[in-house]
Structure formats: C-alpha cells, structure tokens
Amino acid sequence: MVDILSMPAIDDRMTVLRSHFDELPLGFFVTNYDGYIEYLNHEAARLVGFDAIDEALGQSLQHIETTINCGLMEAFDRILSGHTFRREELHCTNRQGHFAILNVYCCPHRRENGEIGGVFGIIQDVTESAKKKDALEEAIYELSIISQVSEVLSSTADLDDIVKIILTGATANEGLGFNRAFLFLVDEQETCLEGKIAIGPASPEEAGRIWSRLAGRQATLIELLNDYRERENENNYSLSSLIADWRIPLDGNTVFGDAINSGRGILLTAQDQYSPETAEILRRLNTDSLAVAPIISKGKKFGLIAADNCITRKRITSSVVDLLQTFAHQTAVAIERFRLYEAQVERARELENINRCLEESREQMIRVEKMSVIGELTSAIAHELRNPLTVIGGFVNLLLSSGQPDDNSEYLNIVLSETHRAETVLHQVLDFSKASRAKTRELSFNDLVAKTHELLVSRLRRDQSPPQLELAGDAPLVWGNPEQLRHALYQFMYLTVDELSGECTIGMHTMREARQVRLVIGFEGRDDARAKVVKALKQIFGNPTGTQKLSILVAGETIRYHGGNYGVEGSQDNLPRLYLELPHYNGGNNE
C-alpha cells in the first residue's frame, strides 16, 4: 500500500490521491496533523460547498466543521490519539445554502513508522435514503392509524359510533393530532350540508385540562378509539353547538361545496384568497387554517370532515390532509355499510311480516275451510230435519183443527210447540250456513252494529223495550264476512234483550280501544235488577239451555274465527256488562 503521508513531495501525494479518490462517489478528505486540508475529492467539495477542489486546499478543518457542525473539531485531538469518529444523519446546510443529510466517518492515518500523520475523513450523502426512510416510517405510522381505526369501525354498525370514532381518530395525538374536528352531513334532498357533531376543546384552558389528563393515561390510539366516550364526555357539547343547525348550501361559492363537488381534500391557509362565503365559515369556526375532506363513496355524497389546529397553531401539512381524506374514505365506507345493514334489517322485518302474514293467511284458510265444511254440514242436516218437522207440524195442526174433542189435544199442543222451537233452531243454522258463503271485506263496525240493531228492533215483541244504541265517533273498521258477523251480533243482542228487557234498561255502544273495536251491552235499573241481571247472564253464558247453547256456540265461534272475543265484565255501577270485540282494520298498515 502506498504511504501517502510519507511522500516527501506534496505534488506526488496529490497525484496519488486524485488518481485514487477524485471520482469516488463518497466525499473523501485528508488533513495533516495540524488540521489543514491537504486533499478532498469532487464529492466532498460539492457537499461542503466549494466550487473547486483547489479552493479548499490549505483551508482549516473548521471550514468543514462550520458546514457539518458535527463536533469534529472537538473530537480532532481524540482522533489524533488513535480513536475513530462517526456521526450519522446530520441535518445541515452547506456553504452555498443547499440542505443535505450526511454521515461523517473519520479515523487517524499512520505513517510506516506508526506515527499518526493526519486524518482521513469520509462524508456520505444520505439525503435521499433518509427521506425514503422517513417516508417509509410515516407510511407505516399512517397505515397503523388506518388499521386501528378500521379495526374499531368494523366492530360497530351504529352511525353515531362511526362518526365519533372517526373524529376521535382525527383529534387524538396518537392519531392525526388535530385540535378540533367537525362533521357535516348532506341532507336528504342533497342540497346542503348540515352540522352534526364536533370533537375537541372549546378553549385553550379546556385544551390544557384535557390534554394533561390524557397524557397521564398514556393510552394507545386503539384504546382511545374503543373508549371514544371518554373524549365524548370532555364537554364537546359546546363545540357541537357551534355547528348545530348550521346549513351550508352545496351550490354556494364555499370551500365546502368545492370539496364535495370535486371529491378532493382541500387545505385552507391564512395566505389563501377565498370567497366571502368561505371567509364566513372560517370566522364562525374561529380559525384561519382548515383541512377539509369530503366523505364520498361510489359517487354518493355523504358529507365532509373539517379539522384545524386553532389551539396550538401547528401548521397543517398536505400529507396530513391526505391522511384526513383517507379517514373520510373510511367514514364513507362505514356509513355505506351502516345503511346497507339498516336496509338488511328493514328487509328482515319485512320478511318477518310477510312470513307472519303467510302464517295468518294459512290459518285463515284453515278456518275458512273449517267454517265452510261446518256450513255445508249444518245446511245438509237442517234441510234433512226440516222436512220431517214440517210433516209432523202439518199433521198436528190437522188433528187440532178437526174440531173433534180429543183427550190428547194437550199433548198435541206440546208437540206443536216443540216442533216450532226445533224449526227456530233450524232457521238459525240455515242463516249461519247462508252467511258462510259470503266473502270477507272491509266493514264499518258502526254500520254493521246499526243494521243488526235495526233488525233486532224489528223482531222484538210489543212488550219488549228496544235497547238504546250509541255509535263511536271515529268510525272504526273491521275485516270479515258481513253476514257471519251480523248473524253473530244478532244472536248475542237477541239473547240478552229477550232475557233482560223486562228487568232493566239495556244500552249498547261501540268504541275503539287500542287495536280492538268493541260492542258493549250494558244494563241500568233498580237495585233488585242487579241480581236478576247476574243470574240471567250466568244462565246464558254459564249454563245455557239447548237452544241458547247452540246460538252461543255458533255466534262465539264466528267471533273467534274473525280474531275477536266475547265475555262478561264488571262496570262502575257494579252491574255486569257483555262485550264483543274484533281486531281494528287499518287498511293493511301496521299502526
């Protein structure tokens, strides 16, 4: 190896150094024992800021130290004593004002006799690699933030939770670190933005209290996101009230409208020129620098996020705006997922209602078939029985009208009376059979009761007082077979009036209660009438006679078939009353 420092002639040393190091891509320099530069190559001259190599020769090492400012002069004596020196990633500006990030390595150079004759130094320009490293670390940091926010967002399907998580991520120091964040959503008509919620301190004093408390917790971002209610309770109400009920037209000349329509994040600074409408937004938010990121997914405009640093006055960079825009994209996806979820839930409800309706329709069909079979069966039996009863009644009448005295006339009258009673029962059965063939439809309950009451009054005996009728004012509706329901109502009305019209005054009224419509038959009279009413109702509904039993059985089955019920209940005057109820029909819509 050539001992450069042992060469007697400086020209010879320069020739050797230039031949070896002039074109080296690393900066290389040599100083003598006194710290004066004897050689540096082109790269070292460029990095330090010399226009030519010869300009630096003979200069003190201080010229390099002034540029690099790495403590080389302080370490020079240590290097001459045999130690090495290194400094990495030094941020500096050279003699010509060019910024660079440098690595500096120095070591002593020994002559052949072992004595130290000077210093060898290497200057490495790592500006680009350092920038790439910083960019990589920033990208990893950003991906970490996005990953943590996405993880928490994936665990919720509630819109309020979604926006609060996003705004928490935007304002947390472990996230984007904005002082304040505001959310505006597009209204249903898609004509304007509406202020919804804000997170952040309302004043520097409040900011100090909040940030000192959060710093003491030393929580990670994902912990803050999972516990976003902690930030929600930090008196965000006053900040949210700042934008509550604030409506900003999308077609107006504002930065918000520009962001929504362009689909790009925008950074507003104090040096920008903007419209009076935008100036009003900044004035109302009490800020002069604002980052705006639209919330858009597949062309669908949901709203935007605005954030600032009005407390710390920290400069907002374009990279942070880009990251805020990424947050906005996540918000758009989460909102779209929420709306899809809501649509699925609504669809599930619709399917549940459809299945319930199908089940009800199936049960209805079974009941219809059952009633139809009962109607056909009772009709066939009634016709078969009516013919022999007619013959029996005819012969009895013939015997009674013959004019001849007969010891059996009393018995013949009994036979005739029972024949008439049997024919009455058959008429009821035939009326029910005829009613079963009618179709179901929407009915006015008041009209149904009024016509049945009119029929009842027309058939009462002269000694029977007609019951009073009072109809509900809201005209409730029911769905059913009009003939069957009229037949059932008539049987209940007739049984009560026939048994009790001579004992008390009977009143009837219709009413609606919740999802039911009712016909209530009440009784008024003297004190001694109570016992008679109770006894009569117990007889009718507890231990009816044969004819009564058949009437109640058919009428009650008809009411239940239509989804209703009947019974006896108490009243304020201690007199029992009869009620019949049916489901209220509202045109197929749930109330």
Sequence and secondary structure as in RCSB ss.txt:
>XXXX:A:sequence
MVDILSMPAIDDRMTVLRSHFDELPLGFFVTNYDGYIEYLNHEAARLVGFDAIDEALGQSLQHIETTINCGLMEA
FDRILSGHTFRREELHCTNRQGHFAILNVYCCPHRRENGEIGGVFGIIQDVTESAKKKDALEEAIYELSIISQVS
EVLSSTADLDDIVKIILTGATANEGLGFNRAFLFLVDEQETCLEGKIAIGPASPEEAGRIWSRLAGRQATLIELL
NDYRERENENNYSLSSLIADWRIPLDGNTVFGDAINSGRGILLTAQDQYSPETAEILRRLNTDSLAVAPIISKGK
KFGLIAADNCITRKRITSSVVDLLQTFAHQTAVAIERFRLYEAQVERARELENINRCLEESREQMIRVEKMSVIG
ELTSAIAHELRNPLTVIGGFVNLLLSSGQPDDNSEYLNIVLSETHRAETVLHQVLDFSKASRAKTRELSFNDLVA
KTHELLVSRLRRDQSPPQLELAGDAPLVWGNPEQLRHALYQFMYLTVDELSGECTIGMHTMREARQVRLVIGFEG
RDDARAKVVKALKQIFGNPTGTQKLSILVAGETIRYHGGNYGVEGSQDNLPRLYLELPHYNGGNNE
>XXXX:A:secstr
   GGG S HHHHHHHHHHHHTT SSEEEEEETTSBEEEE HHHHHHHT SSHHHHTT BTHHHHHHH SSHHHH
HHHHHTT  EEEEEEEEE TTS EEEEEEEEEEEE TTS EEEEEEEEEE HHHHHHHHHHHHHHHHHHHHHHHH
HHHTT   HHHHHHHHHHHHHSTTTT  SEEEEEEE TTSSEEEEEEEES SSHHHHHHHHHHHHHHT  HHHHH
HTHHHHHTTTTHHHHHHHTT EEETTSSSHHHHHHHHT  EEE TT    HHHHHHHHHHT S EEEEEEEETTE
EEEEEEEE TTT     HHHHHHHHHHHHHHHHHHHHHHHHHHHHHHHHHHHHHHHHHHHHHHHHHHHHHHHHHH
HHHHHHHHHHHHHHHHHHHHHHHHHTS    TTHHHHHHHHHHHHHHHHHHHHHHHHHHHTTS  EEEEHHHHHH
HHHHHHHHH  TTS   EEE  TT  EEEE HHHHHHHHHHHHHHHHHHHTTTSEEEEEEEEETTEEEEEEEEE 
 TTHHHHHHHHHHHHHTS  HHHHHHHHHHHHHHHHTT EEEEE  TTS  EEEEEEE   TT   
